[in-house]
Amino acid sequence: MLVNLLANAARHGRPPIEITLASSTITVQDHGAGFPDDILQAGPQRFARRGASGGAGLGLAIAVQHATAMGLQLTLRNAERGGAVVEIGLAAEQGA
């Protein structure tokens, strides 16, 4: 899932690609155009593409599916100064 998100950022965003690891969150951010409003509102849909990206339109939808299967929260947003931001919320184990 993380490799998929990094590949999407590299393919569809602009450098630099930033990866941040916090105690409960992994954040991947690029400096491209960001996510379209329809993806932010409805979530990633299979085969949804932005322009002539050359992709199949599956990457984000598959990442969300993988995150859900692993019990993780995947959040999409746009950075204030431009660029797409994907946050992976890591669930803390009970009693840890």
Beta strands, then each sheet from edge to edge (+ up, - down):
strand 1: 18-21
strand 2: 25-29
strand 3: 73-78
strand 4: 84-89
sheet 1: 1+ 2- 4+ 3-
end
